[in-house]
Amino acid sequence: MYDLVATAPHQPNTGEILIGNSFGMCLGGKGANQAIAASRAGAKINMVGSLGEDVFGDQLLAK
């Protein structure tokens, strides 16, 4: 349920390795992002999920 976002100076070419400029984490994730987009398009949304026993699950419960 989290997006892990890294920025780099440009999109890497095939086989190129880049060092990122920054890294961040925010609520999201593929399923949540798609649910938000569908909701904004007018669909009725229900989302069911399960939290893992890891740092991401702990952070989500704390919010």
Z-matrix of the N, CA and C atoms (Angstrom, degrees):
N
C 1 1.436
C 2 1.520 1 111.87
N 3 1.304 2 116.52 1 19.56
C 4 1.456 3 121.46 2 179.15
C 5 1.520 4 109.76 3 -125.21
N 6 1.314 5 115.38 4 145.66
C 7 1.464 6 121.37 5 167.57
C 8 1.524 7 107.08 6 -96.06
N 9 1.315 8 116.36 7 131.27
C 10 1.455 9 122.12 8 174.05
C 11 1.524 10 105.75 9 -106.23
N 12 1.324 11 117.11 10 115.71
C 13 1.464 12 122.09 11 -169.81
C 14 1.525 13 110.61 12 -119.31
N 15 1.310 14 116.15 13 124.23
C 16 1.465 15 121.79 14 174.77
C 17 1.528 16 107.93 15 -119.87
N 18 1.316 17 116.61 16 140.86
C 19 1.462 18 120.07 17 175.82
C 20 1.524 19 108.57 18 -110.70
N 21 1.314 20 114.41 19 150.79
C 22 1.466 21 121.66 20 -179.59
C 23 1.522 22 108.05 21 -139.78
N 24 1.326 23 117.86 22 163.66
C 25 1.462 24 120.61 23 -176.87
C 26 1.529 25 113.64 24 -63.70
N 27 1.335 26 117.58 25 -27.01
C 28 1.466 27 121.82 26 176.33
C 29 1.525 28 108.72 27 -162.36
N 30 1.308 29 116.61 28 166.83
C 31 1.458 30 120.43 29 177.33
C 32 1.524 31 108.36 30 -69.07
N 33 1.324 32 117.76 31 130.38
C 34 1.468 33 118.99 32 -175.79
C 35 1.531 34 112.39 33 -68.74
N 36 1.311 35 115.34 34 145.04
C 37 1.458 36 121.08 35 172.20
C 38 1.525 37 108.20 36 -79.07
N 39 1.311 38 117.59 37 165.71
C 40 1.455 39 122.09 38 179.49
C 41 1.529 40 110.24 39 -53.37
N 42 1.316 41 116.32 40 125.08
C 43 1.457 42 121.98 41 178.52
C 44 1.518 43 115.44 42 80.46
N 45 1.327 44 117.62 43 -5.89
C 46 1.465 45 120.96 44 -178.82
C 47 1.527 46 110.13 45 -81.12
N 48 1.310 47 116.09 46 141.17
C 49 1.460 48 122.44 47 175.94
C 50 1.521 49 108.02 48 -111.28
N 51 1.325 50 115.94 49 129.10
C 52 1.464 51 121.31 50 179.34
C 53 1.523 52 109.85 51 -117.61
N 54 1.306 53 115.81 52 152.01
C 55 1.456 54 121.67 53 170.71
C 56 1.520 55 107.14 54 -97.41
N 57 1.321 56 115.57 55 127.26
C 58 1.452 57 120.32 56 -177.38
C 59 1.516 58 112.81 57 -70.83
N 60 1.336 59 114.83 58 154.13
C 61 1.462 60 121.61 59 177.13
C 62 1.518 61 111.77 60 -86.72
N 63 1.345 62 115.97 61 -32.16
C 64 1.459 63 120.03 62 -178.06
C 65 1.522 64 109.40 63 -157.88
N 66 1.320 65 115.21 64 165.28
C 67 1.456 66 122.19 65 179.10
C 68 1.513 67 108.06 66 -142.84
N 69 1.331 68 116.67 67 140.30
C 70 1.449 69 120.57 68 178.30
C 71 1.515 70 111.36 69 -148.30
N 72 1.324 71 115.10 70 160.04
C 73 1.459 72 122.06 71 175.97
C 74 1.521 73 107.90 72 -126.96
N 75 1.335 74 116.05 73 137.23
C 76 1.458 75 120.12 74 177.06
C 77 1.526 76 108.73 75 -147.49
N 78 1.311 77 115.83 76 157.69
C 79 1.462 78 119.73 77 177.67
C 80 1.513 79 109.57 78 -58.17
N 81 1.293 80 116.87 79 139.64
C 82 1.459 81 121.61 80 -179.85
C 83 1.505 82 109.69 81 162.90
N 84 1.295 83 116.75 82 -121.20
C 85 1.451 84 121.89 83 -173.84
C 86 1.509 85 109.31 84 94.62
N 87 1.317 86 117.40 85 157.04
C 88 1.466 87 122.14 86 -173.24
C 89 1.521 88 112.53 87 -55.58
N 90 1.326 89 117.61 88 -50.26
C 91 1.461 90 120.30 89 -178.10
C 92 1.519 91 112.94 90 -63.82
N 93 1.324 92 116.52 91 -44.37
C 94 1.467 93 120.41 92 179.78
C 95 1.528 94 110.86 93 -65.34
N 96 1.311 95 116.98 94 -41.71
C 97 1.465 96 120.05 95 179.15
C 98 1.523 97 111.02 96 -62.72
N 99 1.332 98 117.48 97 -41.38
C 100 1.462 99 120.67 98 178.75
C 101 1.525 100 110.89 99 -67.27
N 102 1.336 101 117.55 100 -38.41
C 103 1.461 102 120.92 101 178.31
C 104 1.528 103 110.92 102 -64.19
N 105 1.313 104 117.02 103 -41.38
C 106 1.466 105 120.56 104 177.70
C 107 1.524 106 110.55 105 -63.06
N 108 1.328 107 117.12 106 -45.02
C 109 1.469 108 120.55 107 179.78
C 110 1.523 109 110.59 108 -62.35
N 111 1.326 110 118.10 109 -42.64
C 112 1.463 111 121.09 110 179.46
C 113 1.521 112 110.85 111 -65.15
N 114 1.344 113 116.47 112 -39.84
C 115 1.459 114 120.46 113 178.12
C 116 1.525 115 110.99 114 -63.13
N 117 1.317 116 116.23 115 -43.55
C 118 1.475 117 120.16 116 178.70
C 119 1.515 118 111.84 117 -65.02
N 120 1.338 119 116.49 118 -24.93
C 121 1.472 120 120.88 119 177.74
C 122 1.524 121 111.67 120 -85.13
N 123 1.346 122 117.12 121 -1.16
C 124 1.452 123 120.88 122 175.00
C 125 1.518 124 115.87 123 106.41
N 126 1.321 125 119.02 124 -0.71
C 127 1.462 126 121.15 125 -179.71
C 128 1.529 127 110.53 126 -78.46
N 129 1.339 128 116.06 127 149.25
C 130 1.466 129 120.82 128 172.89
C 131 1.526 130 106.72 129 -83.47
N 132 1.321 131 116.72 130 128.85
C 133 1.464 132 122.08 131 -171.94
C 134 1.523 133 111.29 132 -118.49
N 135 1.312 134 116.29 133 135.23
C 136 1.463 135 124.40 134 166.59
C 137 1.512 136 105.89 135 -128.10
N 138 1.323 137 117.10 136 134.84
C 139 1.459 138 120.20 137 -179.67
C 140 1.517 139 108.81 138 -125.32
N 141 1.310 140 115.45 139 131.03
C 142 1.459 141 122.12 140 179.09
C 143 1.521 142 107.28 141 -119.26
N 144 1.309 143 116.83 142 137.02
C 145 1.452 144 119.24 143 -179.56
C 146 1.515 145 111.25 144 -154.65
N 147 1.294 146 114.52 145 -177.56
C 148 1.457 147 121.80 146 179.27
C 149 1.519 148 108.23 147 -140.57
N 150 1.314 149 116.24 148 137.70
C 151 1.454 150 120.66 149 178.68
C 152 1.523 151 110.22 150 -90.67
N 153 1.313 152 116.02 151 136.64
C 154 1.449 153 120.82 152 175.45
C 155 1.517 154 111.07 153 -81.74
N 156 1.295 155 115.14 154 164.08
C 157 1.466 156 120.69 155 177.28
C 158 1.525 157 108.44 156 -92.82
N 159 1.333 158 114.86 157 70.82
C 160 1.460 159 121.43 158 -179.11
C 161 1.522 160 108.92 159 -146.95
N 162 1.320 161 117.34 160 -176.54
C 163 1.463 162 121.52 161 -176.96
C 164 1.534 163 111.47 162 -62.06
N 165 1.322 164 118.02 163 -33.51
C 166 1.461 165 119.86 164 -179.48
C 167 1.527 166 110.61 165 -69.44
N 168 1.318 167 117.71 166 -42.97
C 169 1.465 168 121.07 167 176.40
C 170 1.517 169 111.63 168 -62.35
N 171 1.331 170 115.97 169 -41.63
C 172 1.474 171 119.80 170 178.91
C 173 1.533 172 111.01 171 -62.70
N 174 1.336 173 116.82 172 -43.17
C 175 1.462 174 120.05 173 -179.59
C 176 1.518 175 111.24 174 -66.50
N 177 1.325 176 117.78 175 -37.59
C 178 1.460 177 120.90 176 179.98
C 179 1.520 178 110.35 177 -66.40
N 180 1.316 179 117.42 178 -41.85
C 181 1.469 180 120.65 179 177.99
C 182 1.521 181 111.71 180 -64.28
N 183 1.323 182 117.27 181 -30.99
C 184 1.462 183 121.22 182 -178.10
C 185 1.527 184 111.90 183 -74.74
N 186 1.329 185 119.64 184 -17.44
C 187 1.473 186 122.21 185 -177.60
C 188 1.490 187 111.94 186 -79.81
